[in-house]
Amino acid sequence: MPFLNISFYNFRNLNNDKIDLLSKEVYFVGENGQGKSNILESLYYCAYGNSFRTHYDSEIVKHGQKDFSIKAFYRNSQDSTQTINVYFENSKKRIEKNGKAIHDRKDLINTMPCILFCHDDMDFVTGDPGRKRFFIDQSLSLYDVLYIDVIRKYKQILKSRNMILKDQKYEMLDVYDMQLVQCGLEIQKKRKVAIFKFNEIFTKLYNDITGIENVRMVYEPSWKEIEDGVSKRIPSENEVLQIVQSKRDIDKVMNTTMSGPHRDKIKFVKDGRDFVPIASTGQRRLVALLLRVSQAVFFSQITKEKPILLMDDVMLELDPDKRQKLTSMLPEYDQLFCTFLPGEPYERYRHSTTRVINIKDGGWYE
């Protein structure tokens, strides 16, 4: 089991204390605002080097303090115990793994593969196209560290090209157009494969839990695929280059790049029709939850490793029957950490070895 224990100092409203996590399943139970989600946030922070609740590290510091730190002990798949230390001091963040500084957060990702379920996951269903792209990119990044480099490179090229358009230095466009096409096509190919594999998991899960058939994700790349007889294919570099160059006039007017993977769209359809506009709130919530379940299954299939699942108050809107179905569909995991309100029927889901930890005023007891 990866997490052995984790300690905090000035992290949110948690007490400056250590909590033992040497259990396969841990349920954190308490009223809102007592610190349940803060514990999950600290686990996520050790896995990814940032928070899932804020972009500003200063917001994590306990009220009245200036710095915070987290220290996690875990055991990896090779059965060796390692440590992650996170320090936020003098408005700067420092991360260490086994006593050595980490300068790139991607070095953490394959160490502790956490899959987070939280309320904001609804954005992947009803939010803007950028949130849907983020979900697929995150799914790819969990097992393909090189994809992180591709995404970063593309964003840098895009930023430079947009600056050229803004400054009207059009003589440089030829150089950046080719770089944009080469990098962008790699992203498009990987996204297409990922969504195809995702549908093999997601569509069946959604049918099993709701009885609704043929709900799936559809990928609509900005650089449209080419009709090739009875099928479609991803366009070649030359074909995409022609597309990009044909849009230069509008790019110049808008001072920004109007085509490329940063404008890809992802939709949820049923029998060829948009599903989200006609779906109930409960059906949309299930789409979001099963996206995360699919992400965990997808990760396990590719890597042959078991993820760590973090579930933050995600089953509140489901009826008891669907809650039980959902928990039965979770893939094999190394560990499961869930948060519950005191009145929730979590006893229905727990096993004989599940630890229930009560959270109150930033402290905990069993």
N, C-alpha and C positions, 0 to 999 in steps of 0.2 A: 504494500500500500504506500503510495507516494508521500502523503502528508503525515508526519509524526507529531509535530506540534508547531505552533506559531505564536510569537510574542509581539506585543505592540508597545509603542511609546508615543503618547499624544496623537493617536490615530482616531479621528472622529471623536465620538464620545465614549470610546471603549476605555475600560480601566487599564492602567499600565500593568499588564499581567500577561501570563502565558496560558494558552489553552491546549489541552491534549486532544489530538485528532486521530489517534491510532485506532480507527474503526472504519469498517467498510461503508457504513451508513450512519450519518449524523443528522438529526432533526433539531433545528434551533426554533424554539417556541417562545413567543412573547408578543406583547402588544406592539402596535406601531410606534416607532420612534425610540425603541429601547436598545437597538444595536444589532439586531439580527442581520440585516442587509450589510452592515458595516463589516461583519466577519467575512461574509462572502466577498465583499469588495477587497478585503485584504488578501484573500486567497487569489483572486483574479489579478490583483496588482503584482503579486509574486510571480504569477505565470506569464504576464504580458508587459509588466513594467509601467502600466498606467491603469487608470480607473475606468469602470464602465458607467460611472455616474457623473463625472465632471472632466473637463479638459484642463482644469486648473488645480495643480497640486496644493496650492495654498488653501483651497477650500476644504482639504482633507484634515488639516491640522486642527487639533482640539481647540475649542474656543478659549482665548486668552493666552495661547501658546504660539510659538513661531516655527517650531520644527516638529517633525515626526519621524519615526522609524518602524520598520517591520523586519522580523527575522523568522524565516521559515526553515524547518528541517524536513527533509523528505527523502524517500528512498526511490531511486529510479528503477527502470526495467532490468538493469544489470545488477540490481540488489545492492547498490552502493549508496551510502547515506551522504547527502550533500546539503549545502546551505545556500539560501538566497537572503541577502541583506539589502534592504532599501533604506536610504537615508535622504531626507529632505532638510537641508540646513542652509541658512543664509539665502533662501529662495532658489537653491539649486538642488537638483536630484542626482544621487549617486547610487548605482546598483552594483552589487558584488555577487559573484557566484564562486563559492569555495574560496573566498578571500581575494579573488582577482576581479578587477573592475571590468564591467561589461559596457562597451561603448555603443553597442547597437542592440536595440530591444529584440531584434529577430533571433538573437542568440538564446533567448529564453523560450521561444515558442515551442520548440520540439522537446524541451525539458519537462514541462508540466502541461500537457495538453488539456486545458479546461474548456468545456462547452458550457456557456452561460445561457440560462433561460431567465428572462426578465420581462417586465411589463412593456418596456420599450420595444420589444421584438415586434409589436404590432406595426411598427414603422416599415418592416420588411414586406408587409402585406398592403397597407394603406398609405404608406409614406411616399415621398418623392422618388424618382428613379435612382437618385444617388444612393439612397438607403438600400434599395434592392441590389444595386451593383456592389455595395459594400459587403452585403451578406455573402454573395458568391465569391468575391475576392477574399474575404476572411476564410471561407471554407477551403479555398485553394491554398491559402497561406499556411493553414494548419499542418499540411504535410509536404508542401512544396516551397521550401525557403527561397529558392531561386525566383519564384513568382513574385515575392516581395521586391526583389531587385528590379524585375521587369516593370512592375507598377510604379516604383519610385523613379525609374529612368524615364518612363512615359510621362509622368507628371512634370519632371524637370524639362523635358523637351517641349511639352505643351506650354509650360510657363514661359519658356524662352521664345517660342513662336508667337505667343500672344503679346509679349513685350515688343517684338519686332513689328507686329501689326499696329500696335498702339503708337509706336514711334515712327511708323511709316518707312521702315528700312527694308523695303520690299525685295531688294537685291539679295537678301539672305534667305529668302523663303525656299529656294530650291534645295538648299542644304538641309534645312529643318524638315521640309516635307518628306524627304526620303527617310530620315531618322524616325519621324512620326509614324510613317507607314510600316516600316520594319518592326518597330516595337509594338505598335498598335495591333498588327496582325497576329503577333504572338499572343497577346492578351485575348483577342477574339477567338482564336483557336482553342485556348485553354478554357475559356468560359463556355464555349459551345459543348465541349466534351463533358465538363463538369455538370452542366444543366441536364444533359442527356442521361448521365449516370444518376443524378439526383432524382429525376422523374421515375426511374426504375424503383426507387425506394419510396418516395413521397406519395405517388399516386396510389400505391397499394395500401400504405398506412392510412391515408385519408379515407379510402373506401372501407377498410376494416373497422375503423372507429365510428364512422358516420353512416355508412351504407351508400354514400354518394360516389358514383363512379366517374372516372375519366377527368378528375381535377388534376391539372398539371401546370408546370411552368413553361412559358414560351419565351425564347430568347429572340429579341429583335435588334440585331446589331445595326449601328449607324451606317456602317459600310455594308450595304445589302448583299446578300448572297446571290450568285449568278445561276439562272436556270440552265440546267445541263441535261437535256432530255427529260426524263421523268423525275429527276432529283435536282437538288441544289448543291452548290459547292461554294466554299469560301473564295472570294476573289483573289487573284494573284497580286503581287506587289505592283506590277505595272498597271493593272486594272484599278487598284485602289489609288495609286498615284494620280491617275487621270481623274478620279472622283474628287480627290483633294484639290487638284489644280482647277477643276471646273467650278469649285466653290470659292475661289480666291476673291472674286469681286464682292460677294456677300460677306466674306471674312473681313475684307478691308472696310466695308461699311460698318460692320458690327464691332470691329476692333477685337475680334476673338475668333477662335477656331470653331467652326460650326459643325464639324463632323469628326468622328473618331470614337473609340471606346468610352470616352468620358460622356458620350451622349447615347450609349446603348440603353435599351429599354428591356425590362423583364416583366411579364404579365402572368397572371393566373387565369387559366381558361378552363371551361368545361364544354366539351363537344363543340369547340371552335368559338365559343362566346366568352366574353369577359365574365369571370366568375365573381370577383370582389364586389362590383356594384349591386349584384342581386343577392349576395350572401348576407345572412344574418350576422349580428355581432358575435354570437357564439361560434358560428362557422368560420368567421374571420380569425377569431382567437385560436381556434383549432389549427387553422392553416399556419399561424405563427408558431404554435407549440410544436407541430409536427415538422416544421422546417428545421427546428433545433434537433428534434429526434433524428431526422434524416441526416443532419450534419454530423451527428455523433456516429451513426451507422456508416456513413460515407467515409469518415475518418478511419474507423476500425477496419473497413474493407480494404482500404488503400494501404494502411500502415501495419495492419495485423496487431495493433496495440489497443488497449482499452483506455478510453478517456476518463477524466474526472468531470462529473456533472455538478453544476451549481444551479439550483432551482430557487429563484427568489420570488415567493408569493405568486406563482404563475397559474395555480389551479383554482383560484378563488371563484372565477366566473364559470367553472364547469360543474355540471350536476354530478352527484356521486358515482353514477354508472360510468360516465365518461372519464372521471378521474381514475377509477380503477383500471379501465381499459388503457388509458394513457400510461400509467405506471407499469402495466404488464408489457407494454410495447417498447419500453426503454431498452437500449442495447446493453450488452455486458459492459460493466464499468469497473474501474479500479476503486473509485470512491464516489459516493453520492452525498451532497450536502443540500439540505432543503430548509426553507424557512416557512413557518406556519403561525397563524394567529391561534390563541388558546382555544377558541371554539371550533376549530376545524377538526374533522374526523380523521386525523392522521394515524390513529391507531389501526385503521383499516389497511394501511399500506405498509406499516412497519413489520420488520421481521424480528425473530427472537434476539438477534444480535444488534439491532438498531439502537443507537444511543439517542436519548432525548435530553437535550440541554436547554434549560430554561434561561431566558435572557431578560434581565431587568436592570434599568439604569446603567447600562454599559457593563454590567457584570454578569456572571453566569453561575449556575448551580444545577445539580442533577437530583 
